[in-house]
Amino acid sequence: MDLAKMAVSINKAINTQEVAVKEKHARTCILGTHHERGAHTFWAAVNRLPLSSNAVLCWKFCHVFHKLLRDGHPNVIKDSLRNKADLNDMSRMWGHMSEGYGKLCSLYLKLLITKMDFHVKNPRFPGNLQMSDRQLDEAGENDVNNFFQITVEMFDYLECELNLFLGVFSSLDMSRSVSVTAAGQCRLAPLLQVILDCSHLYDYTVKLLFKLHSCLPADTLEGHRDRFQEQFKKLKNLFYRSSNLQYFKRLIQIPQLPENAPNFLRASALSEHISPVVVVPPEPASPESERQLETEELVDTDVPVQPRVAETKFDDVFGATAASDPFNFSRQNGMRRDNKEQLVEQLTAELRSLKEELTTFRGESSRLCRSLQGRVSELEAELAEQSHLKRQALGESEFLRAELEDLRRAREDTEKEQRSLTEFERKAQANEQRYTKLKEKYTELVQGHAELLRKNAEVTRQVSVARAAQEEVELVRREMREKVKAAREEAKQRDKEQGEQQQVLQRELMAVRKELESLREGVASSQQSSEEVTSRFIALEAERAELARAAERREREVAAPGLEPQRARGGPAGERESGTRAAESLQNRLGRKESNERALESQLAAMRRTALQGALKEAERIIRDSLVQTENPAHAGCTGTADYLLSRSRAVLDCVDRLQAAGQSYASDPTDVLEMVRSVVRFGHLVGDTVAQGGAASRTSPTEQAGPLAEGVKECGAEALVFLRRFSDPDAPGTADSSGLKVAMETIMTAAEKLRPRGLELQQGELGDLVEQEMAATSVTVETAAARIEEMLSASRAVDTGMKMEVNERILSSCTGLMQAVRELILSSKDLQRDILECGRGAATAKEFYAKNSRWTEGLISASKAVGWGAAVMVDAAEEALRGRGGFERLMVSSREIAAGTAQLVAASKVKADRDSANLARLQRASRGVTQAAAGVVASTKSAKTQIEERDTMDFSSMTLIQVKRQEMDSQVRVGTL
């Protein structure tokens, strides 16, 4: 078939005349879809028609499209899905009109969309819904869940059919014979397709409900039964009303439903069910011939037809066989003459009666002409009124179109704000999770710090006791050495004196012995008297005994100093032994402490490795789940935008660089695992989000762009998993190659750039004004924040005292310094922006320059917003900290956000600025000042928080402030080395 002929038939079938679609044109369209195996030519012709401005045109389009969906090629449904969004919008637009064809078009479009969705979800059902019982069972795949879902979808489908049925009947004036008019036939013609669909849907619904009741409890299907009862009553009534219309009697035979609905609780009732059969003649009469026939039937049947009467009377007079038998001449020639006059009179009378009837007929015809002329006048007046209403409707349509554009723009603005709000909420949630983790880690560090301080104090005390004992032992040892030395010298002196005394005694004894011998000799020689000799001998013996006792005493005195040095030598040895034992005990304690520290270090290293492996596994799980979700049918309804996909892709590339840097840092220092874990978790979430958004965007993209995007998404997920597995290797965490992942991300970004909608950018004036407004708003925010900080500082000085005043003054002073640095940064940024505009815009205006460089301008606006938001949050956090409600973490985070926004502002300004610009150097100095001030805020906040929290957990009442700070710094150094 010639496609040009098909296009001509489409234009003839779909026109603005309020008459039914001719069957031959619709048949040509159906054959054309089978010839080209699709509906490309149909949609190419339809897209050029003004369906949104003419309701009759849209109604006839729906009729032809319904015929194509039922009897056309199966590919018609697939080719029509890409226009589903336009049909939805057209249905909503016509739904605003409550009269005429507008409401009917809305209902018909909803029916067609529902039909397409039904056939897409259930491809086994053909377009004309003609299936056998075996095919119906195969469609459900013998699964009760599938039958349950198909039944629900059939209910929805039948509901749309019934709504259109009721809508058409409600729009007709049933008190008149509307089915014989062209306008009435135009509205009733599509109901032929609806009746065919409803008969099949009713039959399949009954069969499926009997099947479900045989598998499921009756209580579960109570809702199905109620819904079927309601639709059964409506369908029965509509079939009955349709069968009484003259228009349907010659075109279709409508079945009549039973009096009562089937009883699904009784399984045998299925055998009583009779499938409704709609009979359509093989060659139905065209609507034109039927309309002509019906119009002819409007003529008054009381007027006799003259030729037939004359012929009958002629046969009565001359005989019926006179004209039929050419050889019967006897009766004609044998007729009597008298009968001629009688015949003439009879004919004359009949002629008069015929003239009277003719006069009556002429009067009746003139009356009918006048009435028809009056009807024509009424129709002309009605046509003029309809033309006026049409012009009014066109005006209202233009107004509604303008209002629709305004609403669409408002919706886009709302969606943008919603996306930004969602992004802010996601960032806030991420910051909250990060803050919770940091708080838990900080609590663990504080507890470990306190435990180490207690252990250190105990060890220090024990070491001090040991040192004191050792010093005392050394002192006793020295004293004992001196005493032993003095005793030895004294013993030597006494030995010397005793030797001299012994020598004297020995000389005296020798002298006494010599004297005794001399006496004995004198006794022997002189023989003195015995009494004198005896007395002298006794005296000498007594003197000798006394000398012997004196010698013994001397020997005991000499032996006594020898025992005293021995006791002195025994005393220092015991003290030395006790001191040695105490030193050995202290050494053992120190050894145990070192072994405990080594065990704690090994345990901490194992925990670091476990945390890293857990983060890697969690990131892999997130990416795998995102890849699985892209294939999930439930994810088919999700949509994604190219701009959001681009933002996620850029975030992934930045996170890859951060992850590689963290891996290198971890490879050089295994203790630096915190940044590695953060990067891995962020990488997993970003890649998973990119995969999900890419899969959603690929489904709503054109075919030629959806394929590369889907392949890029899958390759991105696979390369990300490979990239994470390389980090799992403990020997080479810093050598992971990300080239494959970056190539996949470039593919996704290229495809996303092609999908970005054009013409949605801001106007030049709006973008330029937005830059100025944002910079001014940031300046006002910073000034307000500085004023509030000054007020809080004055209030704190007036109320607080002691340590609290010191802490508050330290925090507020650092915040004041940061606000001054931010103020200087904003002034420098404004001066630099002025230089950039003067050097880079040429002959263009400032607004044109901003619009031309929209990406750079958006980055500048984003950086300014970040600085202003950080200043506002920092003031609120400082106020909470002063009131004792915490807020230290928020204060540190907000100061870091200000530093990050400052870095972004400098980077955005540096892109367009001259490298040798003095204002650029000034801006960079101001940025460094902001960074240092932010670091000061963080340091003062940490110090204040530690001082407040550890005041209750540690007893430093006996220590001075300098000792406390020294102890705190030592503990921080020890914790940092773990």
Secondary structure, 3 states (H helix, E strand, C coil): CCHHHHHHHHHHHCCCCCCCCCHHHHHHHHHHHHHHCCCHHHHHHHCCCCCCCCHHHHHHHHHHHHHHHHHCCCHHHHHHHHHHHHHHHHHHHHHCCCCCHHHHHHHHHHHHHHHHHHHHHCCCCCCCCCCCHHHHHHHCCCCHHHHHHHHHHHHHHHHHHHHHHHHHHHHCCCCCCHHHCHHHHHHHCCHHHHHHHHHHHHHHHHHHHHHHHCCCCCCCCHHHHHHHHHHHHHHHHHHHHHHCCHHHHCCCECCCCCCCCCCCCCHHHHHHCCCCCCECCCCCCCHHHHHHHHHHHCCCCCCCCHHHHHHHHHHHHHCCCCCCCCCCCHHHHCCCCHHHHHHHHHHHHHHHHHHHHHHHHHHHHHHHHHHHHHHHHHHHHHHHHHHHHHHHHHHHHHHHHHHHHHHHHHHHHHHHHHHHHHHHHHHHHHHHHHHHHHHHHHHHHHHHHHHHHHHHHHHHHHHHHHHHHHHHHHHHHHHHHHHHHHHHHHHHHHHHHHHHHHHHHHHHHHHHHHHHHHHHHHHHHHCCCHHHHHHHHHHHHHHHHHHHHHHHHHHHHHHHHHHHHHHHHHHHHHHHHHHHHHHHHHHHHHHHHHHHHHHHHHHHHHHHHHHHHHHHHHHHHHHHHHHHHHCCHHHHHCCCCHHHHHHHHHHHHHHHHHHHHHHHHHHHCCCCCHHHHHHHHHHHHHHHHHHHHHHHHHHCCCHHHHHHHHHHHHHHHHHHHHHHHHHHCCCCCCCCCCHHHHHHHHHHHHHHHHHCCCCCCCCHHHHHHHHHHHHHHHHHHHHHHHHHHHHHHHHHHHHCCHHHHHHHHHHHHHHHHHHHHHHHHHHHHHHHHHHHHHHHCCCCCHHHHHHHCHHHHHHHHHHHHHHHHHHHHHHHHHHHHHCCCCCHHHHHHHHHHHHHHHHHHHHHHHHHCCCCCHHHHHHHHHHHHHHHHHHHHHHHHHHHHHHHHHHHHCCCCCCCHHHHHHHHHHHHHHHHHC
